[in-house]
């Protein structure tokens, strides 16, 4: 018959091994699906000064079903995250934010933020002047911050990758 201390040690070892296996499984899941490293618009200026790279601007809203679908089905794809993280500064911005955003020494605001509806932020409006704002909006800018492509639509992963590799 085993003593109580031997039984306690065996139980403690089993519990420890169980938690180690859980940690290992969590690590594998986290490494398998690399998340997109979104850059805040305010940090973009400094990032571009350190290293020039093209920029993907993604304007979304909370009420946009296609934006939520992009979050679940496109931005979670490993190949999309890898492409964006390696080649681009990816900027994600709520087009209805009431935040004042400073970029290149200029302040951009949402002039309609205090009205009944949230209104569209000035930065989102700048890139959607031709059509008026449509969610989602994607803008690809080259290293010199010149517009290379604009899409006002849901993009499945293959179409997004096509747009991101088109001009390079």
VMD Tcl script that draws the C-alpha trace (Angstrom):
set ca {
  {0.00 0.00 0.00}
  {1.28 3.43 -0.98}
  {1.77 6.11 1.59}
  {-0.21 9.34 1.45}
  {2.91 11.34 0.50}
  {3.66 9.09 -2.52}
  {0.04 9.39 -3.70}
  {0.19 13.17 -3.26}
  {3.44 13.38 -5.30}
  {1.96 11.26 -8.10}
  {-1.17 13.42 -8.16}
  {0.92 16.62 -8.17}
  {3.05 15.25 -11.04}
  {-0.07 14.38 -13.07}
  {-1.55 17.85 -12.53}
  {1.75 19.49 -13.47}
  {2.03 17.41 -16.66}
  {-1.58 18.26 -17.53}
  {-0.93 22.00 -17.25}
  {2.34 21.73 -19.21}
  {0.48 19.96 -22.01}
  {-2.18 22.69 -22.00}
  {0.49 25.39 -22.26}
  {2.12 23.54 -25.14}
  {-1.18 23.26 -26.99}
  {-1.90 26.96 -26.46}
  {1.52 27.89 -27.79}
  {1.02 25.78 -30.92}
  {-2.34 27.42 -31.64}
  {-0.92 30.92 -31.12}
  {2.04 30.29 -33.45}
  {-0.07 28.57 -36.10}
  {-2.36 31.59 -36.73}
  {-0.17 34.69 -36.74}
  {-2.40 37.72 -36.22}
  {-2.12 40.81 -38.39}
  {-0.01 43.52 -36.77}
  {-2.34 46.48 -37.22}
  {-0.66 49.88 -36.97}
  {-2.52 52.83 -35.50}
  {-2.85 55.77 -37.88}
  {-1.04 57.96 -35.34}
  {1.96 55.57 -35.34}
  {2.12 55.36 -39.13}
  {4.08 58.60 -39.51}
  {6.91 57.33 -37.27}
  {6.87 53.89 -38.90}
  {7.24 55.39 -42.38}
  {10.16 57.53 -41.19}
  {11.97 54.43 -39.86}
  {11.31 52.22 -42.88}
  {9.40 52.96 -46.07}
  {6.82 50.32 -46.92}
  {3.50 50.38 -48.74}
  {0.40 50.92 -46.61}
  {-2.97 49.21 -46.55}
  {-5.70 51.38 -45.06}
  {-8.79 49.45 -44.00}
  {-11.79 51.60 -43.06}
  {-14.64 49.74 -41.34}
  {-17.66 50.42 -39.14}
  {-19.25 48.53 -36.27}
  {-22.56 48.11 -38.12}
  {-21.03 46.72 -41.34}
  {-21.81 43.01 -41.78}
  {-19.19 42.67 -44.51}
  {-16.55 44.19 -42.23}
  {-17.34 41.60 -39.55}
  {-17.19 38.89 -42.21}
  {-13.74 40.16 -43.25}
  {-12.63 39.95 -39.60}
  {-13.79 36.34 -39.30}
  {-13.00 34.89 -42.72}
  {-10.22 36.94 -44.32}
  {-8.03 38.61 -41.70}
  {-7.75 35.33 -39.80}
  {-6.15 33.54 -42.77}
  {-2.48 32.84 -42.21}
  {-1.42 33.74 -45.78}
  {-3.20 37.12 -45.56}
  {-1.60 37.94 -42.19}
  {1.81 36.88 -43.46}
  {1.55 39.02 -46.61}
  {0.38 42.08 -44.69}
  {2.92 41.69 -41.88}
  {5.88 41.21 -44.23}
  {5.15 43.76 -46.96}
  {2.83 46.44 -45.54}
  {1.94 48.70 -42.71}
  {-1.66 47.64 -42.17}
  {-3.85 50.35 -40.67}
  {-7.32 49.51 -39.42}
  {-9.61 52.42 -38.63}
  {-13.22 52.73 -37.52}
  {-14.60 55.23 -40.03}
  {-17.00 56.57 -37.39}
  {-14.44 57.18 -34.66}
  {-14.71 60.46 -32.78}
  {-10.96 60.46 -32.08}
  {-8.79 63.29 -33.33}
  {-5.99 61.72 -35.36}
  {-2.74 63.57 -35.98}
  {-0.79 62.68 -39.11}
  {2.11 64.63 -40.64}
  {1.47 67.52 -38.29}
  {-2.20 67.87 -39.19}
  {-5.20 67.03 -37.02}
  {-8.08 65.10 -38.60}
  {-11.47 64.91 -36.90}
  {-14.98 63.59 -37.27}
  {-17.02 66.78 -37.64}
  {-20.29 64.87 -37.29}
  {-19.36 62.86 -34.19}
  {-21.76 64.68 -31.85}
  {-24.84 64.30 -34.02}
  {-27.46 61.57 -33.76}
  {-25.53 59.31 -36.14}
  {-21.79 59.02 -35.61}
  {-20.84 60.45 -39.00}
  {-17.77 59.61 -41.04}
  {-14.30 60.65 -39.94}
  {-12.43 63.14 -42.10}
  {-9.68 60.60 -42.97}
  {-12.22 58.08 -44.28}
  {-13.89 60.84 -46.30}
  {-10.60 61.87 -47.91}
  {-10.17 58.42 -49.42}
  {-13.80 58.05 -50.51}
  {-14.52 61.39 -52.17}
  {-15.54 59.85 -55.49}
  {-18.26 57.58 -54.10}
  {-19.02 58.81 -50.63}
  {-18.03 56.46 -47.83}
  {-18.82 52.78 -48.32}
  {-17.84 50.11 -45.79}
  {-15.52 48.34 -46.08}
  {-13.02 50.55 -47.90}
  {-9.49 49.43 -48.75}
  {-6.77 51.79 -49.91}
  {-3.29 50.67 -51.01}
  {-0.65 53.39 -50.84}
  {2.89 52.98 -52.18}
  {6.05 53.83 -50.24}
  {5.61 57.51 -51.18}
  {2.03 57.51 -49.85}
  {0.44 57.70 -53.30}
  {-2.78 55.83 -53.96}
  {-2.25 52.62 -55.94}
  {-5.66 51.00 -55.53}
  {-8.99 51.64 -53.83}
  {-11.75 49.08 -53.31}
  {-15.14 49.79 -51.78}
  {-16.30 46.23 -51.24}
  {-15.96 42.95 -49.39}
  {-12.80 41.19 -50.56}
  {-12.38 37.47 -50.01}
  {-8.81 36.41 -49.21}
  {-7.80 35.67 -52.83}
  {-9.05 39.06 -54.08}
  {-7.34 40.88 -51.22}
  {-4.04 39.06 -51.89}
  {-4.41 39.86 -55.59}
  {-4.87 43.55 -54.80}
  {-1.88 43.55 -52.45}
  {0.45 41.93 -54.99}
  {-0.89 43.69 -58.10}
  {1.39 46.70 -58.31}
  {4.58 45.26 -56.81}
}
mol new
graphics top color blue
foreach p $ca { graphics top sphere $p radius 0.5 }
foreach p [lrange $ca 0 end-1] q [lrange $ca 1 end] { graphics top cylinder $p $q radius 0.2 }
display resetview
